[in-house]
Amino acid sequence: MKTKMKHLVTTLILGVILTGVARAQAPTKRPLTREEKPQIAVVEFTPGPNASGMSAEAKRQLQASIAFRLMKTNQVHIVDVRHTREASQADLVAVNGASTAAAVRVGKQLKVSYVLTGTVDEYNTNGSATLKTRLVEVATGKVKHADELSQQSTSKMLTGGDVEMKTKVLLPIVLKLADTLSAEDL
């Protein structure tokens, strides 16, 4: 009995030691540097016919909000939206259109791996919005991810202004989009 107990204690100690050695030798997961992160340009989304109530300021805020939330995931590097606006403004409808060629052209100009494009299919100041997004891989011209996200305000809209739409409707969409894209293998 004493011998079995000694073997059991010895085996247990040896197991603890080997586990410690294995953990010490395992590579530690370090945060990616800016150069190692995929680079993404977020272009200003094009409003569709059901988004005529969206102001120019609301479009810029949407672009900046998406870029900020993606940056906060700490998994990608986001190109400054001012540079993205300069590169894409002349051909914004084409960049957000059905073909990926214009998005690839903007991506190459900005030297990024991906371009996030989209349309605002609905922007109702009574409290609802729908965005269609595409993440275009610049190297291949292929759509890496496409999504349609909608949100209805969960509380009564008082003014229907840009600030209220941003906080009650667009912010939940942007958060969903950032979560979805941060889960992608880029």
N, CA, C and O of each residue as an XYZ file, in Angstrom:
744
protein
N       0.819     -1.181      0.000
C       0.000      0.000      0.000
C       0.867      1.251      0.000
O       0.602      2.201     -0.737
N       1.924      1.245      0.847
C       2.815      2.395      0.898
C       3.516      2.596     -0.433
O       3.727      3.734     -0.854
N       3.879      1.519     -1.095
C       4.558      1.608     -2.388
C       3.628      2.206     -3.436
O       4.047      3.045     -4.233
N       2.362      1.776     -3.438
C       1.389      2.328     -4.385
C       1.182      3.810     -4.130
O       1.033      4.597     -5.066
N       1.174      4.183     -2.868
C       0.983      5.589     -2.515
C       2.183      6.411     -2.966
O       2.010      7.520     -3.471
N       3.398      5.891     -2.796
C       4.599      6.594     -3.239
C       4.566      6.780     -4.757
O       4.886      7.855     -5.264
N       4.176      5.720     -5.479
C       4.098      5.808     -6.947
C       3.051      6.841     -7.378
O       3.263      7.592     -8.330
N       1.940      6.868     -6.677
C       0.879      7.821     -6.998
C       1.347      9.255     -6.758
O       1.118     10.128     -7.595
N       1.995      9.503     -5.632
C       2.499     10.841     -5.308
C       3.591     11.230     -6.304
O       3.611     12.364     -6.783
N       4.495     10.308     -6.620
C       5.565     10.574     -7.580
C       4.984     10.893     -8.957
O       5.439     11.825     -9.621
N       3.999     10.137     -9.381
C       3.354     10.368    -10.672
C       2.667     11.727    -10.693
O       2.740     12.453    -11.684
N       2.018     12.058     -9.622
C       1.335     13.344     -9.520
C       2.333     14.499     -9.593
O       2.103     15.468    -10.317
N       3.426     14.407     -8.859
C       4.452     15.457     -8.864
C       5.084     15.567    -10.243
O       5.283     16.668    -10.756
N       5.397     14.433    -10.836
C       5.986     14.431    -12.174
C       5.027     15.062    -13.189
O       5.464     15.806    -14.067
N       3.748     14.778    -13.082
C       2.739     15.364    -13.968
C       2.666     16.874    -13.834
O       2.559     17.593    -14.827
N       2.724     17.348    -12.592
C       2.696     18.801    -12.349
C       3.941     19.451    -12.945
O       3.844     20.508    -13.568
N       5.095     18.841    -12.766
C       6.344     19.389    -13.297
C       6.305     19.430    -14.821
O       6.651     20.448    -15.422
N       5.892     18.344    -15.443
C       5.835     18.290    -16.911
C       4.838     19.295    -17.480
O       5.080     19.883    -18.535
N       3.722     19.493    -16.788
C       2.747     20.490    -17.227
C       3.345     21.880    -17.164
O       3.147     22.685    -18.074
N       4.069     22.168    -16.105
C       4.727     23.467    -15.960
C       5.764     23.702    -17.041
O       5.856     24.799    -17.593
N       6.548     22.671    -17.347
C       7.558     22.779    -18.399
C       6.887     23.007    -19.757
O       7.342     23.841    -20.541
N       5.827     22.283    -20.030
C       5.124     22.428    -21.306
C       4.543     23.829    -21.454
O       4.618     24.419    -22.532
N       3.972     24.361    -20.397
C       3.420     25.722    -20.453
C       4.516     26.758    -20.629
O       4.327     27.748    -21.336
N       5.650     26.541    -19.998
C       6.758     27.494    -20.106
C       7.318     27.517    -21.524
O       7.791     28.557    -21.982
N       7.271     26.391    -22.221
C       7.799     26.312    -23.576
C       6.784     26.729    -24.632
O       7.158     26.986    -25.776
N       5.519     26.798    -24.270
C       4.482     27.177    -25.242
C       4.675     28.636    -25.633
O       4.983     29.475    -24.787
N       4.494     28.937    -26.922
C       4.665     30.327    -27.344
C       3.587     31.210    -26.720
O       2.419     30.832    -26.628
N       4.011     32.382    -26.301
C       3.049     33.313    -25.723
C       2.393     34.088    -26.852
O       3.035     34.414    -27.850
N       1.122     34.379    -26.690
C       0.391     35.120    -27.705
C       0.600     36.607    -27.444
O       0.143     37.145    -26.435
N       1.289     37.251    -28.355
C       1.563     38.672    -28.210
C       0.641     39.459    -29.134
O       0.173     38.931    -30.142
N       0.383     40.700    -28.798
C      -0.448     41.514    -29.681
C       0.280     41.776    -30.996
O       1.502     41.917    -31.026
N      -0.483     41.840    -32.074
C       0.091     42.117    -33.383
C       0.570     43.559    -33.457
O      -0.034     44.463    -32.879
N       1.663     43.754    -34.178
C       2.124     45.121    -34.411
C       1.296     45.726    -35.535
O       0.576     45.023    -36.244
N       1.407     47.015    -35.684
C       0.645     47.718    -36.735
C       0.951     47.130    -38.111
O       0.054     47.000    -38.943
N       2.205     46.777    -38.352
C       2.608     46.225    -39.650
C       2.041     44.831    -39.885
O       1.849     44.434    -41.035
N       1.770     44.087    -38.827
C       1.255     42.722    -38.959
C      -0.268     42.680    -39.111
O      -0.816     41.680    -39.576
N      -0.940     43.741    -38.728
C      -2.402     43.773    -38.801
C      -2.851     44.018    -40.237
O      -2.210     44.772    -40.968
N      -3.948     43.384    -40.643
C      -4.495     43.705    -41.974
C      -4.898     45.176    -42.019
O      -5.472     45.697    -41.063
N      -4.600     45.831    -43.116
C      -4.926     47.249    -43.283
C      -6.257     47.361    -44.012
O      -6.457     46.737    -45.055
N      -7.164     48.156    -43.461
C      -8.501     48.313    -44.039
C      -8.799     49.788    -44.252
O      -8.520     50.625    -43.394
N      -9.369     50.088    -45.406
C      -9.887     51.427    -45.690
C     -11.411     51.328    -45.646
O     -12.002     50.461    -46.288
N     -12.037     52.216    -44.889
C     -13.494     52.266    -44.798
C     -13.953     53.459    -45.631
O     -13.656     54.606    -45.298
N     -14.681     53.183    -46.720
C     -15.148     54.281    -47.563
C     -16.504     54.780    -47.073
O     -17.210     54.090    -46.338
N     -16.848     55.986    -47.495
C     -18.158     56.548    -47.157
C     -19.221     55.753    -47.903
O     -19.091     55.516    -49.104
N     -20.268     55.343    -47.201
C     -21.317     54.544    -47.819
C     -22.219     55.425    -48.686
O     -22.422     56.606    -48.404
N     -22.746     54.824    -49.736
C     -23.633     55.528    -50.647
C     -25.078     55.322    -50.209
O     -25.505     54.180    -50.037
N     -25.846     56.401    -50.025
C     -27.251     56.234    -49.662
C     -28.094     55.838    -50.876
O     -27.907     56.356    -51.977
N     -29.016     54.915    -50.652
C     -29.938     54.494    -51.702
C     -31.185     55.355    -51.698
O     -31.266     56.323    -50.942
N     -32.168     55.016    -52.540
C     -33.386     55.822    -52.652
C     -34.195     55.913    -51.353
O     -34.905     56.894    -51.137
N     -34.093     54.907    -50.498
C     -34.828     54.926    -49.229
C     -34.013     55.538    -48.098
O     -34.337     55.370    -46.922
N     -32.946     56.256    -48.470
C     -32.095     56.891    -47.462
C     -31.917     58.375    -47.765
O     -30.894     58.970    -47.426
N     -32.906     58.954    -48.394
C     -32.789     60.360    -48.795
C     -32.743     61.302    -47.587
O     -32.289     62.439    -47.716
N     -33.199     60.854    -46.435
C     -33.169     61.689    -45.235
C     -31.810     61.729    -44.556
O     -31.641     62.411    -43.546
N     -30.835     61.000    -45.104
C     -29.510     60.948    -44.495
C     -28.694     62.152    -44.968
O     -28.487     62.349    -46.166
N     -28.242     62.940    -44.015
C     -27.463     64.135    -44.344
C     -26.019     63.754    -44.679
O     -25.564     62.650    -44.380
N     -25.323     64.687    -45.300
C     -23.900     64.477    -45.591
C     -23.118     64.264    -44.302
O     -22.198     63.447    -44.255
N     -23.482     64.994    -43.264
C     -22.819     64.841    -41.966
C     -23.064     63.443    -41.391
O     -22.152     62.845    -40.820
N     -24.269     62.922    -41.533
C     -24.583     61.580    -41.034
C     -23.766     60.521    -41.774
O     -23.336     59.541    -41.166
N     -23.545     60.707    -43.079
C     -22.717     59.768    -43.845
C     -21.278     59.787    -43.338
O     -20.666     58.732    -43.169
N     -20.744     60.966    -43.098
C     -19.370     61.077    -42.594
C     -19.258     60.480    -41.194
O     -18.271     59.818    -40.877
N     -20.270     60.715    -40.357
C     -20.258     60.155    -39.003
C     -20.327     58.633    -39.045
O     -19.669     57.960    -38.251
N     -21.115     58.091    -39.960
C     -21.215     56.641    -40.094
C     -19.856     56.060    -40.476
O     -19.408     55.084    -39.873
N     -19.209     56.642    -41.457
C     -17.890     56.179    -41.888
C     -16.895     56.234    -40.729
O     -16.177     55.266    -40.478
N     -16.854     57.354    -40.032
C     -15.917     57.514    -38.918
C     -16.236     56.546    -37.780
O     -15.324     56.012    -37.148
N     -17.500     56.321    -37.520
C     -17.916     55.411    -36.453
C     -17.512     53.972    -36.767
O     -17.028     53.255    -35.891
N     -17.710     53.552    -38.008
C     -17.306     52.195    -38.409
C     -15.787     52.052    -38.277
O     -15.297     51.071    -37.717
N     -15.056     53.022    -38.789
C     -13.593     52.976    -38.714
C     -13.125     52.908    -37.259
O     -12.235     52.126    -36.926
N     -13.726     53.726    -36.399
C     -13.345     53.754    -34.981
C     -13.622     52.412    -34.314
O     -12.769     51.891    -33.596
N     -14.798     51.850    -34.543
C     -15.147     50.574    -33.898
C     -14.266     49.441    -34.381
O     -13.910     48.562    -33.596
N     -13.905     49.441    -35.663
C     -12.997     48.403    -36.167
C     -11.608     48.569    -35.552
O     -10.956     47.588    -35.195
N     -11.163     49.823    -35.434
C      -9.871     50.085    -34.815
C      -9.860     49.606    -33.367
O      -8.855     49.071    -32.899
N     -10.976     49.795    -32.651
C     -11.069     49.406    -31.241
C     -10.973     47.892    -31.042
O     -10.669     47.441    -29.938
N     -11.229     47.094    -32.095
C     -11.078     45.645    -31.965
C      -9.614     45.263    -31.802
O      -9.303     44.168    -31.332
N      -8.709     46.171    -32.192
C      -7.268     45.964    -32.100
C      -6.789     44.790    -32.959
O      -5.717     44.236    -32.712
N      -7.575     44.415    -33.958
C      -7.186     43.312    -34.837
C      -6.854     43.775    -36.246
O      -6.331     43.002    -37.049
N      -7.152     45.027    -36.549
C      -6.880     45.576    -37.876
C      -6.320     46.988    -37.723
O      -6.496     47.638    -36.693
N      -5.649     47.439    -38.767
C      -5.201     48.831    -38.817
C      -6.129     49.547    -39.794
O      -6.338     49.077    -40.912
N      -6.676     50.663    -39.379
C      -7.617     51.427    -40.195
C      -6.918     52.655    -40.756
O      -6.279     53.411    -40.024
N      -7.046     52.845    -42.064
C      -6.502     54.035    -42.712
C      -7.360     55.225    -42.301
O      -8.583     55.112    -42.217
N      -6.735     56.345    -42.050
C      -7.434     57.574    -41.678
C      -8.534     57.859    -42.696
O      -8.284     57.868    -43.901
N      -9.741     58.091    -42.211
C     -10.889     58.274    -43.115
C     -10.733     59.490    -44.018
O     -11.339     59.533    -45.089
N      -9.946     60.469    -43.621
C      -9.728     61.629    -44.503
C      -9.010     61.209    -45.769
O      -9.331     61.688    -46.856
N      -8.024     60.302    -45.633
C      -7.311     59.798    -46.813
C      -8.244     58.954    -47.672
O      -8.200     59.014    -48.901
N      -9.079     58.178    -47.018
C     -10.031     57.340    -47.742
C     -11.027     58.203    -48.508
O     -11.356     57.904    -49.656
N     -11.505     59.264    -47.882
C     -12.443     60.171    -48.571
C     -11.803     60.783    -49.801
O     -12.426     60.842    -50.862
N     -10.563     61.240    -49.670
C      -9.861     61.849    -50.803
C      -9.709     60.856    -51.946
O      -9.889     61.219    -53.108
N      -9.381     59.609    -51.630
C      -9.133     58.604    -52.655
C     -10.404     58.118    -53.330
O     -10.377     57.757    -54.506
N     -11.511     58.104    -52.610
C     -12.725     57.477    -53.143
C     -13.809     58.451    -53.577
O     -14.734     58.050    -54.284
N     -13.729     59.696    -53.184
C     -14.832     60.631    -53.365
C     -15.269     60.787    -54.818
O     -16.468     60.842    -55.093
N     -14.334     60.858    -55.741
C     -14.679     61.095    -57.137
C     -15.502     59.961    -57.732
O     -16.311     60.191    -58.631
N     -15.309     58.764    -57.251
C     -15.961     57.595    -57.844
C     -16.713     56.778    -56.788
O     -16.716     55.548    -56.841
N     -17.340     57.451    -55.843
C     -17.954     56.787    -54.696
C     -19.059     55.809    -55.092
O     -19.161     54.730    -54.508
N     -19.874     56.161    -56.059
C     -20.954     55.267    -56.489
C     -20.368     53.977    -57.059
O     -20.887     52.893    -56.793
N     -19.291     54.083    -57.840
C     -18.652     52.891    -58.402
C     -17.974     52.062    -57.311
O     -18.039     50.833    -57.334
N     -17.329     52.727    -56.367
C     -16.640     52.010    -55.280
C     -17.637     51.170    -54.490
O     -17.333     50.042    -54.102
N     -18.821     51.716    -54.252
C     -19.843     51.002    -53.488
C     -20.775     50.183    -54.377
O     -21.722     49.573    -53.881
N     -20.518     50.163    -55.670
C     -21.392     49.475    -56.621
C     -21.165     47.981    -56.683
O     -20.471     47.396    -55.851
N     -21.780     47.372    -57.706
C     -21.771     45.912    -57.847
C     -20.385     45.362    -58.184
O     -20.034     44.270    -57.735
N     -19.604     46.088    -58.955
C     -18.269     45.643    -59.339
C     -17.278     45.973    -58.226
O     -17.450     46.955    -57.505
N     -16.259     45.163    -58.094
C     -15.243     45.427    -57.076
C     -14.042     46.182    -57.636
O     -13.140     46.540    -56.879
N     -14.009     46.433    -58.945
C     -12.842     47.048    -59.587
C     -12.504     48.419    -58.994
O     -11.336     48.702    -58.729
N     -13.500     49.262    -58.787
C     -13.236     50.596    -58.230
C     -12.738     50.500    -56.792
O     -11.864     51.271    -56.395
N     -13.268     49.581    -56.014
C     -12.802     49.390    -54.635
C     -11.354     48.907    -54.630
O     -10.556     49.346    -53.802
N     -11.014     48.007    -55.547
C      -9.638     47.520    -55.655
C      -8.708     48.672    -56.033
O      -7.612     48.792    -55.485
N      -9.142     49.516    -56.963
C      -8.340     50.665    -57.380
C      -8.050     51.593    -56.179
O      -6.916     52.029    -55.985
N      -9.080     51.881    -55.388
C      -8.903     52.713    -54.187
C      -7.981     52.011    -53.191
O      -7.110     52.647    -52.597
N      -8.167     50.721    -53.011
C      -7.320     49.957    -52.090
C      -5.857     49.980    -52.486
O      -4.979     50.109    -51.633
N      -5.594     49.855    -53.774
C      -4.202     49.906    -54.244
C      -3.623     51.300    -54.047
O      -2.461     51.442    -53.664
N      -4.414     52.314    -54.304
C      -3.961     53.690    -54.113
C      -3.595     53.939    -52.648
O      -2.615     54.625    -52.354
N      -4.389     53.376    -51.732
C      -4.158     53.569    -50.299
C      -3.198     52.538    -49.699
O      -2.829     52.631    -48.528
N      -2.797     51.554    -50.515
C      -1.878     50.486    -50.075
C      -2.444     49.708    -48.885
O      -1.768     49.523    -47.873
N      -3.691     49.256    -49.020
C      -4.346     48.479    -47.972
C      -4.645     47.069    -48.472
O      -4.591     46.793    -49.670
N      -4.958     46.195    -47.537
C      -5.316     44.816    -47.877
C      -6.792     44.676    -48.226
O      -7.162     43.852    -49.062
N      -7.642     45.494    -47.576
C      -9.084     45.381    -47.744
C      -9.720     46.769    -47.825
O      -9.212     47.745    -47.273
N     -10.848     46.819    -48.530
C     -11.659     48.033    -48.574
C     -13.062     47.633    -48.135
O     -13.660     46.711    -48.690
N     -13.582     48.340    -47.128
C     -14.950     48.105    -46.673
C     -15.848     49.102    -47.388
O     -15.719     50.313    -47.206
N     -16.753     48.584    -48.197
C     -17.679     49.424    -48.948
C     -19.092     49.134    -48.478
O     -19.338     48.152    -47.777
N     -20.027     50.009    -48.876
C     -21.397     49.737    -48.484
C     -22.390     50.753    -48.993
O     -22.046     51.809    -49.523
N     -23.627     50.385    -48.806
C     -24.737     51.271    -49.143
C     -25.672     51.367    -47.939
O     -25.792     50.441    -47.137
N     -26.317     52.499    -47.848
C     -27.349     52.691    -46.828
C     -28.662     52.489    -47.576
O     -29.135     53.388    -48.272
N     -29.242     51.312    -47.428
C     -30.469     50.987    -48.164
C     -31.701     51.625    -47.552
O     -32.673     51.920    -48.247
N     -31.651     51.834    -46.248
C     -32.771     52.502    -45.580
C     -32.206     53.394    -44.488
O     -31.289     53.009    -43.763
N     -32.758     54.571    -44.386
C     -32.419     55.506    -43.318
C     -33.697     56.284    -43.042
O     -33.986     57.297    -43.679
N     -34.449     55.782    -42.076
C     -35.749     56.359    -41.751
C     -35.620     57.080    -40.415
O     -35.351     56.458    -39.388
N     -35.815     58.391    -40.439
C     -35.638     59.182    -39.221
C     -36.682     58.870    -38.152
O     -36.630     59.426    -37.055
N     -37.623     57.990    -38.463
C     -38.546     57.498    -37.438
C     -37.902     56.395    -36.605
O     -38.478     55.928    -35.622
N     -36.679     55.978    -37.016
C     -35.939     55.050    -36.169
C     -35.576     53.716    -36.767
O     -35.610     52.707    -36.062
N     -35.228     53.665    -38.045
C     -34.762     52.400    -38.610
C     -33.734     52.665    -39.702
O     -33.733     53.715    -40.344
N     -32.867     51.687    -39.891
C     -31.838     51.788    -40.925
C     -31.407     50.395    -41.346
O     -31.491     49.440    -40.575
N     -30.941     50.297    -42.591
C     -30.397     49.060    -43.125
C     -29.137     49.389    -43.912
O     -29.146     50.259    -44.783
N     -28.055     48.686    -43.599
C     -26.797     48.839    -44.318
C     -26.457     47.536    -45.016
O     -26.665     46.452    -44.470
N     -25.932     47.649    -46.228
C     -25.350     46.500    -46.930
C     -23.867     46.776    -47.032
O     -23.460     47.837    -47.507
N     -23.051     45.825    -46.586
C     -21.611     46.017    -46.565
C     -20.900     44.920    -47.338
O     -21.398     43.804    -47.491
N     -19.708     45.283    -47.822
C     -18.825     44.315    -48.486
C     -17.392     44.610    -48.073
O     -16.966     45.765    -48.052
N     -16.666     43.578    -47.752
C     -15.244     43.692    -47.473
C     -14.523     43.101    -48.684
O     -14.554     41.891    -48.906
N     -13.874     43.966    -49.463
C     -13.228     43.558    -50.707
C     -11.736     43.363    -50.456
O     -11.058     44.246    -49.931
N     -11.244     42.202    -50.838
C      -9.820     41.916    -50.736
C      -9.125     42.538    -51.936
O      -9.433     42.191    -53.076
N      -8.201     43.442    -51.699
C      -7.572     44.212    -52.773
C      -6.725     43.317    -53.677
O      -6.747     43.497    -54.895
N      -5.993     42.378    -53.131
C      -5.097     41.527    -53.922
C      -5.842     40.682    -54.953
O      -5.333     40.440    -56.047
N      -7.049     40.233    -54.602
C      -7.779     39.312    -55.491
C      -9.013     39.944    -56.123
O      -9.506     39.445    -57.135
N      -9.518     41.026    -55.549
C     -10.753     41.635    -56.041
C     -11.991     40.872    -55.606
O     -13.099     41.177    -56.048
N     -11.814     39.896    -54.754
C     -12.945     39.088    -54.288
C     -13.568     39.697    -53.042
O     -12.904     40.376    -52.259
N     -14.859     39.437    -52.878
C     -15.566     39.890    -51.686
C     -15.296     38.872    -50.584
O     -15.728     37.722    -50.665
N     -14.586     39.302    -49.568
C     -14.220     38.429    -48.442
C     -15.407     38.229    -47.503
O     -15.579     37.162    -46.913
N     -16.227     39.285    -47.376
C     -17.382     39.216    -46.480
C     -18.447     40.178    -46.992
O     -18.142     41.302    -47.390
N     -19.690     39.730    -46.978
C     -20.825     40.591    -47.340
C     -21.909     40.398    -46.290
O     -22.111     39.298    -45.777
N     -22.606     41.499    -45.981
C     -23.609     41.421    -44.934
C     -24.681     42.475    -45.159
O     -24.451     43.488    -45.820
N     -25.841     42.220    -44.604
C     -26.922     43.204    -44.548
C     -27.356     43.286    -43.099
O     -27.766     42.293    -42.499
N     -27.258     44.485    -42.548
C     -27.571     44.691    -41.144
C     -28.666     45.732    -41.014
O     -28.596     46.802    -41.619
N     -29.680     45.412    -40.219
C     -30.795     46.332    -40.002
C     -30.968     46.575    -38.514
O     -30.602     45.745    -37.682
N     -31.532     47.725    -38.200
C     -31.794     48.054    -36.797
C     -33.029     48.942    -36.714
O     -33.213     49.873    -37.499
N     -33.847     48.626    -35.757
C     -35.021     49.431    -35.427
C     -34.766     50.010    -34.040
O     -34.333     49.291    -33.140
N     -35.025     51.281    -33.861
C     -34.832     51.898    -32.553
C     -35.705     51.190    -31.522
O     -36.872     50.892    -31.776
N     -35.123     50.929    -30.365
C     -35.870     50.250    -29.310
C     -36.617     51.242    -28.421
O     -37.407     50.844    -27.565
N     -36.364     52.528    -28.628
C     -37.089     53.538    -27.866
C     -37.652     54.583    -28.830
O     -37.229     54.680    -29.982
N     -38.584     55.336    -28.347
C     -39.258     56.322    -29.185
C     -38.273     57.382    -29.667
O     -37.467     57.900    -28.894
N     -38.353     57.689    -30.944
C     -37.526     58.748    -31.522
C     -38.176     60.087    -31.205
O     -39.358     60.287    -31.487
N     -37.422     60.995    -30.627
C     -37.967     62.288    -30.238
C     -37.765     63.353    -31.314
O     -38.674     64.128    -31.611
N     -36.561     63.382    -31.897
C     -36.276     64.410    -32.894
C     -36.063     63.842    -34.286
O     -36.352     64.509    -35.280
N     -35.568     62.632    -34.368
C     -35.253     62.038    -35.666
C     -34.030     62.665    -36.309
O     -33.792     62.478    -37.503
N     -33.252     63.405    -35.532
C     -32.054     64.064    -36.040
C     -30.879     63.104    -36.157
O     -30.955     61.939    -35.766
N     -29.784     63.637    -36.711
C     -28.584     62.825    -36.927
C     -28.048     62.209    -35.645
O     -27.674     61.036    -35.631
N     -28.005     62.983    -34.573
C     -27.448     62.482    -33.312
C     -28.307     61.352    -32.761
O     -27.780     60.331    -32.320
N     -29.591     61.522    -32.782
C     -30.486     60.482    -32.274
C     -30.427     59.225    -33.151
O     -30.418     58.107    -32.637
N     -30.386     59.410    -34.453
C     -30.264     58.254    -35.359
C     -28.941     57.527    -35.116
O     -28.885     56.297    -35.136
N     -27.885     58.295    -34.889
C     -26.576     57.690    -34.661
C     -26.579     56.833    -33.401
O     -26.087     55.705    -33.421
N     -27.124     57.351    -32.310
C     -27.059     56.630    -31.038
C     -28.073     55.503    -30.929
O     -27.771     54.453    -30.362
N     -29.268     55.705    -31.460
C     -30.322     54.708    -31.266
C     -30.415     53.673    -32.386
O     -30.937     52.578    -32.176
N     -29.916     54.009    -33.564
C     -30.091     53.112    -34.698
C     -28.752     52.672    -35.305
O     -28.491     51.476    -35.432
N     -27.913     53.632    -35.675
C     -26.685     53.288    -36.383
C     -25.629     52.656    -35.479
O     -24.928     51.741    -35.912
N     -25.499     53.114    -34.252
C     -24.493     52.543    -33.356
C     -24.674     51.035    -33.156
O     -23.684     50.308    -33.239
N     -25.884     50.526    -32.899
C     -26.023     49.069    -32.780
C     -25.618     48.324    -34.055
O     -25.058     47.231    -33.979
N     -25.895     48.907    -35.224
C     -25.485     48.276    -36.485
C     -23.964     48.251    -36.582
O     -23.375     47.232    -36.941
N     -23.341     49.365    -36.265
C     -21.879     49.472    -36.338
C     -21.222     48.476    -35.383
O     -20.226     47.847    -35.741
N     -21.758     48.326    -34.189
C     -21.211     47.365    -33.231
C     -21.326     45.933    -33.750
O     -20.390     45.145    -33.612
N     -22.470     45.594    -34.347
C     -22.644     44.255    -34.932
C     -21.636     44.031    -36.055
O     -21.021     42.969    -36.145
N     -21.473     45.035    -36.905
C     -20.545     44.929    -38.020
C     -19.112     44.733    -37.518
O     -18.395     43.871    -38.027
N     -18.695     45.512    -36.541
C     -17.338     45.382    -35.992
C     -17.128     44.001    -35.376
O     -16.071     43.397    -35.562
N     -18.116     43.499    -34.649
C     -18.004     42.156    -34.061
C     -17.877     41.094    -35.147
O     -17.053     40.185    -35.048
N     -18.697     41.220    -36.178
C     -18.681     40.245    -37.266
C     -17.338     40.263    -37.992
O     -16.749     39.210    -38.233
N     -16.857     41.442    -38.340
C     -15.614     41.537    -39.084
C     -14.409     41.153    -38.243
O     -13.438     40.613    -38.773
N     -14.451     41.420    -36.941
C     -13.311     41.031    -36.098
C     -13.242     39.514    -35.931
O     -12.187     38.982    -35.587
N     -14.339     38.818    -36.167
C     -14.347     37.355    -36.096
C     -13.845     36.717    -37.398
O     -13.526     35.529    -37.428
N     -13.778     37.514    -38.470
C     -13.300     37.018    -39.766
C     -11.807     36.703    -39.695
O     -11.062     37.329    -38.941
N     -11.390     35.735    -40.481
C      -9.977     35.402    -40.586
C      -9.386     36.223    -41.731
O      -9.456     35.831    -42.896
N      -8.810     37.357    -41.381
C      -8.266     38.248    -42.410
C      -6.820     37.989    -42.595
O      -6.177     38.638    -43.420
